[in-house]
Amino acid sequence: MNHWQILGIDPTSNLAELKKAYRIALKAHHPEDDPEGFKQVRAAYETLLSELSTPQPISIDLSSREASQPIQNVPETTSSESYIAYLQQMNDPASRFNMTQWRKWEEQLRWQTIDVQSQVSQQVRDDILERPWLPGELITLFWEACDWDELFSGSQEELELADYLKRRSAVQSGSDFVAVSQLPDNAQKAVFQFINPIIRALNNGEIRALQYWLLQSTCVPWCDDDAFNLLILKACNAFQWYPPFIESWLPTLTSDERLKRYTTEQLEVLGTVALYMRNIDAIIDVCTNLINQQSYGLAADLLHQTALSAQDNDLTLLTAYLLQRWNPLPTAHWRCQYHINPLHNEDQSSVLPQSWLYRQLTERSYHDFRHYLDFKDHADFIGVVTQSLWAEKYGSLVWQRSQLAELQALSEHVSAFEQLIAYLAFCWCEQSMIHQESLCTSLTEKLHRYETDEFLSSPLLTQEELNTLTMEQWAECLMRHPLIPDHWMEQLLVGNCIDIPTLNDLDLTPRWAYETLFYRISETRHQINSVYLNKPFPGVFRWLLVYHSSGDEQVGIAGQECLTQLETLPEEQQNGPLGELANSFSYQGVERVTYLVEQVSNSSQFLMKLLLENTLLQQHQEHEIQSLQELAAQHRPEAYAMLALRYRYSRLELAIFYYNLLRINVSSTPIYSFLLTTLNNCLVGEANKKEWIKETYDLGEYNAYALYLNEDINDIPQIDEIGNRLPDDDAKRFHHPIGYLLSTLIHGLPEQGYSLAPLSNFRKEHEENDSEEEKHAISLGIDLVNKHLQDRFTTEVKEKRVKKFGRLSLLATCTLFALLWFGMFDATLGKQPLFSTANLVSILMMTFAQLGLTIKICRAMPLKSEKRLYRITVWPLYLLAMGFGSSWFAGLTCVIHFGQTWRISSAYANQRWNKRIIKKGQININSLLKIPFIKVEK
């Protein structure tokens, strides 16, 4: 094996690689475990080291036949000379910390033989042990130069020595040693003997040891070194103790010259001291340099702590928002900061910027603004900065650009502290805008015309502009610019650049932008220019902005205030959608809902429908439940919607009932279609939480009420399906009969008749079980059914085809049937032979009587299932009575006739009206039900 193979490396001229391979080989061939192997490794290393130390001969042209002169070897320096050079530099205070000279000394040492290096390494190590005050920077340098890593593979004593030196190397002072090199020997020793324990305590987090050391009476020569100065301040910060001299010392440490050469970590330490000393000038200087070094998070943190200590809630919220942008903290941190919550203020409108900032910090999804018009009354410092931050998150490019200019202009009118906050906000918004503008240049230029009237007539998008963004990026871009021209939207839809699923996945805000885009994508026939009747006028874009965003009345300023910021609407626009919108702002509450229903019901504009929906959402919270019930008693659709919204969390079954009343009464009114979809989604979500939504249902169970949330009205159970079920205890009292009422109202009154039997559960224990809300719903449902019956009755009266039936006449017929059976037939059957003529005549007569009575009773029974059950019960008993001549079976047959007649509570059956219901020509189904709390309108 050659020398390279013994060391396990390929031939190289790199001395560092050779020494590394030698150290690795020594670990595998320790002198005590493998003496022979150690000798081979040592011999191979010294031979290769000698060869590398001798320069190689120069290549010559063989044709010249002239050899080059031999090159003399570099004279070998003795170990004593290397160590003497070490001592000369180490003992000279002026050059002791000259790292450049130490590097040269290290290079000279590397060219020595292994014996020389080993001897110098031990001598330097012994000398270092005699100087325990030396900083870690020198220990690290000698560790690398003298290969002290080998100590870790030595004896236990060498291992302990290596650990000791390693710990000393960790005590890095961070100094450049310029100032300390100017001190005499004893002064240098005193400085490091004072500084090193502080560094160790800080590194180990030993605050008590740090406090003990700093509070000792110590005399140390002054060394004006930046690292040492900041180290002392960092120690003071650790246990928040500051000697009196620091306050007078602080201006010296924050001079312009020093601040420029401080590192970020040093500026952070200095900022903490300035904060404790409440030295606002120093804080401003430190923050300025942090920003210059692009340490925006540290600057925001220092500004936030300053505003917090000054108890300025406005500036605290602003700086907290900026801090959260640069260095996000857990949401729980901000939710625990109760004192910065601005919502305790009675006048909510005066703290809208603060409210928005606080909700952003606590991640409560509520939006106080829709666009720049909502900032009309917030022209103060916090209002302008908040507007810029809001625009950065949701605004268009043109709005963001204008806000950057406003932030720059703020510096002329505010304090130096506020200037820094504005500049931090500027940096954040500018970075965000630069990221957004990394689009196709021509597309960016077109988008910079947004919010101007000329934007609506922008040229078509080029293919390059269409391809510059992905589908998700287009969705985010349109969220900021929802009012793009109609021809742009057509291009995006044709090119499949945007669709509704992508829109839904991104959960875009503000809400009006999402709803506008949703409608424009789903209703391709809708044109924005139809809103202003294809007649552009000055300020039309601002009118469009108000028009499309006014659906959400709970966000931003009121519509009437928005009008004050707009140009006058031209006369030709008064009768169009914009005019309708402007007129609606003069109505409030339910009156506005009424106006919208009456005036806008024929409008094809989606957003006017949305305006109605959001008005309802707002009004249901402002009205008392009693007033809403009174409106519902007048059969007002908006009242049904408000009650459904009111009960959707507390009484879901009532919410479902009112939702169905709404869709029954407005099924032919397009303006409510979007509201019905929204309500359905909301109620289905709540039903899922209650685990009402099932794959299959039993109509007698409690959760079957969720069937009335089916969007397809044909899936709602029919009357026959419900009437033939026996509900369980939970469904019996309310859900089952209410479902019967709803099925009647949804599917209409059946031709064969309408039974009131399922509704009889309403009067059982009503005072104990039914709440006032349930009683109102029951009364309302029965009143509606009563009206439907009244309409049918009125029609039949006009057509002169009214037929009646009464339970008393049926009971009288049953009595005659019983007398006939037991008075004549039973006597004849007992006295005459079985097949006598008299018996056969009697049997034939009784059969006709049985058939006639069955038909008469069935005519008063509206449900086919009831008729079927009655017939398959009574006829077998009759035949048994005849076959066996049994009086017992005959009596049971008569009891069934009487019982079924007594149970009949039909409103009408087979076009025959119950006499009690239509008495005096007025329908009143409660005359049969007799539920005490029902007040049917007469």
Helices and strands as residue ranges (DSSP letters): H 3-7, H 15-28, H 35-53, G 62-64, H 79-90, H 99-110, H 114-129, H 136-145, G 148-153, H 156-169, G 180-182, H 185-204, H 207-214, H 226-239, H 245-253, H 256-261, H 264-277, H 280-292, H 296-309, H 313-326, H 331-335, G 338-340, G 342-344, G 348-351, H 352-362, G 372-375, H 381-394, H 397-410, H 416-436, H 441-447, G 453-457, H 463-467, H 471-480, H 486-494, H 500-506, H 511-522, G 528-530, H 540-549, H 559-563, G 571-573, H 577-584, H 589-600, H 606-622, H 625-633, H 637-647, H 652-665, G 670-672, H 673-689, G 702-709, G 713-715, H 719-723, H 729-733, H 735-747, E 753-755, G 757-763, H 766-769, H 772-798, E 803-805, H 807-819, I 820-825, H 826-831, H 837-859, H 864-884, H 887-903, E 906-909, E 912-914, G 919-921, H 926-929
